[in-house]
């Protein structure tokens, strides 16, 4: 895979060899899909489950009445969620690989760990989606730890990107929004940990954890949205070889 910047209004691209070619594709749709697919399917699964009476009618961002997992655990919403999230895991892995090549293009810093973090995050996202709706203690552990490791590895991948961008002589315009996302992500994570230790009532604790999970999903989506905007601005293109 190679990257290039658009050559002008004719839509051609200058490849690494300096020759224009029409065989390249814009790169920004990749992180855009990584952002939109989970966002749309999670809300669609929530709406379907609410329509079918599988979950209470409420606003999960305000009431914390249901987790993302419960909203997509049964019925048509579960089938749709699993059908979309499994390929989405692949898209996000490819996005982190592309981010690795993008960072190498912008700086000489080594980012060897980034694609591996992306791969681990994608594997655990796939495990979470594959076993969502299944029963049994082993499946419950796979679901619970799968989503936790997915969030954790994705956040570490974000930190690697920020660390690399901070070493540039001229920082990318993506640095500040990604830095803001990292702080928001961390604040929600720390709040979730505090809630688990400080809130004694199980029902109240579940509501807080559900609410924070939905908001955490939004911040995670913002990571890929920022990358999509930056790669569109830079007119990055890719060519598979």
C-alpha positions as CSV (number, residue, x, y, z in Angstrom):
1,X,0.0,0.0,0.0
2,X,1.3,3.4,-1.0
3,X,0.2,7.0,-0.2
4,X,0.2,10.1,-2.3
5,X,-1.2,13.6,-2.4
6,X,-3.6,14.8,-5.1
7,X,-1.9,16.4,-8.0
8,X,-4.5,19.0,-8.8
9,X,-8.0,19.6,-10.1
10,X,-7.8,16.8,-12.7
11,X,-8.1,14.2,-9.9
12,X,-4.8,12.5,-10.6
13,X,-2.3,11.6,-7.9
14,X,1.4,11.7,-7.6
15,X,2.6,8.3,-6.5
16,X,5.8,7.4,-4.6
17,X,7.5,7.0,-8.0
18,X,6.4,10.5,-9.1
19,X,4.1,9.3,-11.9
20,X,0.4,10.2,-12.1
21,X,-2.0,7.3,-12.0
22,X,-5.8,6.7,-11.9
23,X,-5.4,3.4,-10.1
24,X,-5.3,5.0,-6.7
25,X,-8.2,5.5,-4.3
26,X,-8.9,8.2,-1.8
27,X,-8.0,7.1,1.7
28,X,-10.4,9.1,3.8
29,X,-13.5,6.8,3.3
30,X,-11.7,4.1,5.3
31,X,-11.7,5.9,8.7
32,X,-15.1,7.4,7.8
33,X,-16.5,3.9,7.6
34,X,-14.7,2.9,10.8
35,X,-16.5,5.8,12.5
36,X,-19.9,5.6,10.9
37,X,-20.5,1.8,10.8
38,X,-20.5,1.2,14.6
39,X,-22.2,4.5,15.4
40,X,-25.1,3.8,13.0
41,X,-25.6,0.1,13.7
42,X,-25.5,0.6,17.5
43,X,-28.3,3.2,17.3
44,X,-30.3,1.1,14.8
45,X,-30.0,-2.0,17.0
46,X,-31.1,0.2,20.0
47,X,-34.1,1.5,18.1
48,X,-35.1,-2.0,16.8
49,X,-34.9,-3.5,20.3
50,X,-36.9,-0.6,21.7
51,X,-39.5,-1.0,19.0
52,X,-39.9,-4.7,19.6
53,X,-40.3,-4.1,23.4
54,X,-37.0,-5.9,24.3
55,X,-35.7,-2.9,26.2
56,X,-37.4,0.1,27.9
57,X,-38.1,3.2,25.9
58,X,-35.6,5.8,27.1
59,X,-32.6,7.9,26.1
60,X,-29.5,5.8,27.0
61,X,-27.2,8.9,26.8
62,X,-29.3,10.6,29.6
63,X,-31.0,7.8,31.5
64,X,-28.4,5.0,31.3
65,X,-31.3,2.6,31.1
66,X,-29.6,0.1,28.8
67,X,-26.0,-0.7,27.7
68,X,-24.9,-1.0,24.1
69,X,-24.6,-4.8,24.6
70,X,-28.1,-5.2,25.9
71,X,-29.5,-2.9,23.2
72,X,-28.1,-5.3,20.6
73,X,-28.4,-8.6,22.4
74,X,-31.6,-10.0,21.1
75,X,-33.9,-10.0,18.0
76,X,-33.3,-8.3,14.7
77,X,-31.0,-5.8,16.3
78,X,-28.6,-8.5,17.4
79,X,-28.4,-10.0,13.9
80,X,-27.8,-6.7,12.3
81,X,-25.3,-5.6,14.9
82,X,-23.2,-8.8,14.5
83,X,-23.5,-8.6,10.7
84,X,-22.1,-5.1,10.6
85,X,-19.6,-5.1,13.5
86,X,-17.6,-8.1,12.3
87,X,-16.5,-6.5,9.0
88,X,-16.2,-3.2,10.9
89,X,-13.5,-4.8,13.0
90,X,-11.6,-5.5,9.8
91,X,-12.1,-2.0,8.6
92,X,-10.7,-0.5,11.8
93,X,-7.7,-2.8,11.6
94,X,-7.0,-1.6,8.1
95,X,-7.4,2.0,9.3
96,X,-4.7,1.6,11.9
97,X,-2.4,0.0,9.3
98,X,-3.1,3.0,7.1
99,X,-2.4,5.3,10.0
100,X,1.0,3.7,10.5
101,X,1.9,4.3,6.8
102,X,0.6,7.9,7.1
103,X,2.7,8.6,10.1
104,X,5.8,7.2,8.4
105,X,5.1,9.5,5.5
106,X,4.9,12.5,7.9
107,X,7.7,11.7,10.3
108,X,10.7,9.4,10.7
109,X,9.4,8.1,14.1
110,X,9.0,4.4,14.4
111,X,5.4,3.3,14.9
112,X,5.8,-0.4,14.7
113,X,3.5,-1.1,17.6
114,X,0.5,0.7,16.1
115,X,-0.7,-1.9,13.6
116,X,-0.4,-4.6,16.3
117,X,-2.5,-2.6,18.7
118,X,-5.0,-2.1,16.0
119,X,-5.0,-5.8,15.2
120,X,-5.6,-6.8,18.9
121,X,-8.4,-4.2,19.1
122,X,-10.0,-5.6,16.0
123,X,-9.8,-9.2,17.2
124,X,-11.5,-8.4,20.5
125,X,-14.1,-6.3,18.8
126,X,-14.8,-9.3,16.6
127,X,-15.0,-11.6,19.6
128,X,-17.4,-9.2,21.3
129,X,-19.7,-9.0,18.3
130,X,-19.5,-12.8,17.6
131,X,-20.6,-13.8,21.1
132,X,-23.1,-11.1,21.7
133,X,-26.4,-12.7,22.5
134,X,-25.0,-16.1,23.5
135,X,-25.4,-17.6,26.9
136,X,-23.0,-19.1,29.4
137,X,-20.2,-17.9,31.7
138,X,-17.4,-18.4,29.1
139,X,-19.4,-16.4,26.5
140,X,-20.1,-13.7,29.1
141,X,-16.4,-13.4,29.9
142,X,-15.5,-13.1,26.2
143,X,-18.1,-10.4,25.7
144,X,-17.2,-8.4,28.7
145,X,-13.4,-8.6,28.4
146,X,-13.6,-8.4,24.7
147,X,-15.2,-4.9,24.7
148,X,-12.9,-3.7,27.5
149,X,-9.8,-4.8,25.7
150,X,-11.1,-3.3,22.5
151,X,-11.6,0.1,24.2
152,X,-8.2,-0.2,25.9
153,X,-6.2,-1.1,22.8
154,X,-7.9,1.6,20.7
155,X,-7.0,4.2,23.3
156,X,-3.4,3.0,23.3
157,X,-3.3,3.2,19.5
158,X,-4.6,6.8,19.8
159,X,-1.8,7.6,22.3
160,X,0.8,6.2,19.8
161,X,-0.6,8.4,17.1
162,X,-0.4,11.5,19.4
163,X,3.1,10.7,20.5
164,X,4.3,10.4,16.9
165,X,2.5,13.6,15.8
166,X,4.0,15.5,18.7
167,X,7.5,14.8,17.3
168,X,6.8,16.6,14.0
169,X,8.6,19.8,13.4
170,X,5.3,21.2,12.1
171,X,2.4,19.5,13.9
172,X,-0.5,18.1,11.9
173,X,-3.8,19.9,12.2
174,X,-5.2,16.6,13.5
175,X,-3.1,16.8,16.6
176,X,-5.3,19.1,18.7
177,X,-8.6,17.4,18.0
178,X,-7.1,14.0,18.6
179,X,-5.5,15.4,21.8
180,X,-9.0,16.6,22.9
181,X,-10.5,13.2,22.1
182,X,-7.8,11.5,24.2
183,X,-8.6,13.7,27.2
184,X,-12.3,13.2,26.9
185,X,-11.8,9.4,26.5
186,X,-9.6,9.3,29.6
187,X,-12.0,11.4,31.6
188,X,-14.9,9.0,30.9
189,X,-12.7,6.0,31.6
190,X,-11.6,7.4,35.0
191,X,-15.2,8.3,35.8
192,X,-16.3,4.8,35.0
193,X,-13.7,3.4,37.4
194,X,-14.7,5.8,40.1
195,X,-18.4,4.9,39.7
196,X,-17.6,1.2,40.1
197,X,-15.9,1.8,43.4
198,X,-17.9,4.7,44.8
199,X,-21.5,3.9,43.9
200,X,-22.8,1.2,46.2
201,X,-26.4,0.8,44.8
202,X,-26.2,-1.8,42.0
203,X,-29.0,-0.3,40.0
204,X,-27.5,3.2,40.1
205,X,-24.1,1.8,39.3
206,X,-25.4,0.0,36.3
207,X,-27.1,3.1,35.0
208,X,-24.0,5.2,35.3
209,X,-21.9,2.5,33.6
210,X,-24.4,2.3,30.8
211,X,-24.5,6.0,30.3
212,X,-20.7,6.3,30.3
213,X,-20.4,3.4,27.8
214,X,-22.6,5.2,25.2
215,X,-20.7,8.4,25.6
216,X,-17.4,6.5,25.4
217,X,-18.5,5.1,22.1
218,X,-19.0,8.6,20.8
219,X,-15.5,9.6,21.7
220,X,-14.1,6.5,20.1
221,X,-16.0,7.3,17.0
222,X,-14.5,10.7,17.0
223,X,-11.0,9.2,16.7
224,X,-11.7,7.9,13.2
225,X,-13.8,10.9,12.2
226,X,-10.8,13.2,12.9
227,X,-8.5,10.9,10.8
228,X,-11.1,10.9,8.0
229,X,-11.2,14.7,7.9
230,X,-7.4,15.0,8.0
231,X,-6.8,12.5,5.3
232,X,-9.5,14.2,3.1
233,X,-7.7,17.5,3.7
234,X,-4.3,16.1,2.8
235,X,-5.8,14.3,-0.2
236,X,-4.2,11.1,0.7
237,X,-4.6,8.3,-1.7
238,X,-3.7,4.6,-1.6
239,X,-2.6,2.0,-4.0
240,X,-2.5,-1.7,-3.2
241,X,0.6,-3.5,-4.6
